[in-house]
Amino acid sequence: MELSVQDTRSTQNTISASLKLKICAVAAIAFLIGVFSIWVLAPPRGWAADDARIWHFPVIDFLITNGYRLDYDPDLIAMFPGMHLFFAFFARLLGIKQLSFDGLQAFLIQSILGLFFLFGLFRIVRQLAVDLLSTLLLITPVLSSSYVWYSWVWPTPDLGSLTFYTWMVVLLLKEPPLSPSVSIAFSGLTAGAMLFRQSNAVLGFSLIPNVAPRILSRSRSSDLSSIGLALLPALTALLGIGFLLLIWGHVVPPHFVNYHSAKGLNVVNGVHTLALSGLVCWPFALLLLRNQGYRPTILIPVAAAASVLTLLCYLSVPLDYDKDAGRWGSLVWTIEQSLAPFHLGSLFVCATIFVGATIWTLVGVRCWQVRQIAPEISLFCVFAAGLLFEYMSWQRYVEPQLLISLSVFCAREKLNSLEGRIGLGWFSAYAVLSIMKPFIS
């Protein structure tokens, strides 16, 4: 049995394709109006505005003026200038001499990526959602993230990175076996994702977990062909890494090595992913528990596993806000810092880790029950593993991908329930907070 669209659609009433299209159209219009309204009304401040103004647009203007050359000062930016080449290409094509980070021209160029992202998200909705509430719970969490909104308003590479990730999910949701066209397309998406953030190189290895059992079972030659197709994106990633090593001697420019690259594995990033899952994505725990029928035979082992994992995190890694150690730039660390004077910071982080561990244990249980790792889960696990090499435990690095992966995983189930309505209410409120952030901070 495979974890696929057909597993749920065979037993549940689905909404019509026309209704899905109407929901997607309304969501797209509402989101575009919101993004444009923020661009018009919000003061240019916050992480995205600062990132765009200080780091990205000086490089973009250099490329507009000097052509597609890489001989700019490497200390200007910590990443390969993929987004910057993208912007410079359209600016030069349209005869634009300089781009302002908060100008209409930059906003419209970023909208190319934004519309591509929305189209990919709605393709997933068309493939997966099985009822009205699951449709809304696939769209709302993803669009609730402030990192989607503000990377569009004040252009940063986050939106481009998420766009390629979203289309990887679209490809992975295709029915097996893995085809040459999917492998080639996934390789292209891997290359594109690396252009917008080189840490996305790990995504090139995302197809391997799905074919690894065939290697272990020494399957027939047709399966060996699938293994070769799974390795093609990995080869693309290795070539990209090799190019970065050739020009910089590292995967980031020398000036940024100590700031962005962890010395060894940064386990705190994995713990932060668990905590953020529990803090932002807690409604998915309710949905997954409902899917299991709240059976004690499931609840007790899951709670025990989550408790053990939480205890291990508490004993093995620091859980406090520390900017010098990279533990900042996340709601997890911000709330911990505010609770620390009351000696409640560690308790708060442990509580979020427990909820996050519960979510991911339930995901594992579901995959075990159907004897198949859901493709969006294997994709996210590989992505999260790549964050272990990052020095910074930042929310922006993981939240959008986390939301889309869990939303897709849960969208296979019929969610017309109290738990589903609670989830929709929470993510709608989270979206409102995201929209209001630049006006109240």
ABEGO torsion letter per residue (X at the ends): XBBBAAAAAAABBBBBAAAAAAAAAAAAAAAAAAAAAAAAABBBBEAAAAAAAAAAAAAAAAAAAAEBBAABBAAABABBBAAAAAAAAAAAAAGBABBBAABAAAAAAAAAAAAAAAAAAAAAAAAABABAAAAAAAAAAAAABAAAAAAAABBBAAAAAAAAAAAAAAAAABBOBBBAAAAAAAAAAAAAAAAABAAAAAAAAAAAAAAAAAAAAGBBAAAAAAAAAAAAAAAAAAAAAAAAAAAAGBABBAAAAAAABBBEBBAAAAAAAAAAAAAAAAAAAAAAAAAAGGBAAAAAAAAAAAAAAAAAAAAABBABBBAAAGBBGBAAAAAAAAAAAAGAAAAAAAAAAAAAAAAAAAAAAAAAAAGBBBAAAAAAAAAAAAAAABABBBAAAAAAAAAAAAAAAAAABBABBAAAAAAAAAAAAAAAAAAAAAAAX
